[in-house]
Amino acid sequence: MSLKEWLGMQTRGGVHAPHLKHTAECETIVMPPPERVIIAMSQHIGAPCIPTVKVGDTVLVGQVVGDSDKPVSAPIHSGVSGKVTAISELLLPSGKKTATVVIESDGEQRIHQSVKPPVVESYDDLVKAVRQSGLVGLGGAGFPTHIKLQPKDLDGVDTVIINTAECEPYITSDYRECIEYPQDIISGAETVMKFLNAARVIIAVERNKPAAISELSKIAAEVTRPDGEFLVKSLPSRYPQGAEKVLIKACTGRIVPPGKLPADVGCLVMNVNSIAFLARYLKTGMPLVDKRLTVDGSAIAHPKNVRAIIGTPIRDVIEFIGGTKSKISKLLMGGPMMGLALMDDELPVLKQNNAIIAMAEDDVKTIEPSACIRCGRCVRACPMNLVPPSIEAAFITDDAALLEKLGVMTCMECGCCSFACPASRRIVQTMRLSKGAVHKAKA
């Protein structure tokens, strides 16, 4: 690679957030089925599902319990066998309400007759199978995968990037997938490469995961692709390396313009857990009914990686690994940079939930913000080249047109600006409210 090419792949901004990967060497433990699951009907970007069962129905493992006829959606399946005891409502961490299907488990884990390996012989077969599996982005975004596999210009996609960066502090769920199921990652990547007719696959891993890089490189070297590349690429350990647009720039040197998608620059990005699940689904036909979670934080007695059935109350997951060692002051779904604070631990595990972080009081003390000192650290930290102080000024004056001109809609709310700010200003909240102001002005 020439110096010019190398410089073209360097990303801007970001921060050196502490890794805190305490559970990196904790092999995933499987949690037994809970007595009750609460299955939310909104577990993805797009239209929520409508319950396909009613109170009193008997359901089996792998059975569809929610679906939608809207294009951007994905079916939802039961991870237990048992009886539907309620169709109720749930307030999600995002603040939105959704319907839920509550199932009391019979402990028998009987499997539904629909669970069988799909026949995939063409691109259309793959898209159909992925939708039937209920797969959404398992890295946190929750975008329905079958939609991602259908870009407007399929022939223009030449690169499939498997996102294994996992740059958030604490979380090691993706890393454990690399260590425990590397063959599934390679198999899933080969399948997508084949049916999308992509020229190359890049498995992108941060350099703080040398064991994952070694394991995946060893297996990838055995892949014979005379018509394309199949490689593992190590990346700098810098947050937010795993953000989609940042990752594409680091792997290919391509820049995704504002308002555009990865496919517009010839790329398709999939989370490593998503690609490995796809490989297993094609072999077994078992849809997405469980999820690996990193359970960590200063309030957790024994941090672990746990595979739990989707819909399991978070309280049950924490109790399963030994409970807490101190009072939980803040509970997060996801990592400390982009995760969502939870109201209580009765909320259920969701498809896109990759971590539960429980923090003790000493680690969540609120620092009152002081005046901006125009130091520019937030500007240097922003991966999207935004100027937060200017955006804040436009927000204060309620100038939606200027907010849009300043590029606020490209903000991915990664939190680098707030992390870097010596005045502890609430920059991410301001960015989020500013985007809302732009949407309101256009309504």
Buried (B, 14 or more C-beta within 10 A) or exposed (E): EEEEEEEBBEBEBBBEBEBBBBBBEBEBEEBEBBBBBBBBBBBBBBBBBEBBBEEEBEBBBBBBBBBBEEEEBBBBBBBBBBBBBEBEEBEBBEEEEBBBBBBBBBEEBBBBEEBEEBEBEEBEEBBBBBBBBBBBBBBBBBBBBBBBBBBEEBEEBBBBBBBBBBBBBBBBBBBBBBBBBBEBBBBBBBBBBBBBEBBBBBBBBBEBBEEBBEBBBEBBEEBEBEEBBBBBBBBBBBBBBBBBBBBBBBBBBBEBEEEEBBBBBBBBBBBBBBBBBBBBBBEEBBBBBBBBBBBBBBBBEEBBBBBBBBBBBBBBBBEBBEEBEBEBBBBBBBBBBBBBEBEEBEBBBBBBBBBBBBBBEEEBEEEEEEEBEEEEBBBBBBBBEBBBBBBBBBBEEEBBEBBBEBBBBBBBBBBBBBBBBEBEBEBBEBBBBBBEBBEEEEE
